[in-house]
Amino acid sequence: MPASFTQEVFMKIHLAGIDEMIPEAPILDAVRELPDKELRRVFLERRKKILERKITLVKKHLKDLDR
């Protein structure tokens, strides 16, 4: 199956590493539109990892404030 335009855009965003800077709502809306269920899963797992890293950083900064 040829890649859809949306799939190609997502791959370019992911490969460029700019997916950490894009707000969540537009990403999740676009992921929902992907026709390939496995690709949706991959992108959602990637978003989850990015958000977990951000949460870890925020927790670290909060902990530093308590010192």
Secondary structure, DSSP 8 states (H G I E B T S, - for coil): ----HHHHHHHHHHHHTGGGTS-HHHHHHHHHH-S-HHHHHHHHHHHHHHHHHHHHHHHHHHHHHT-
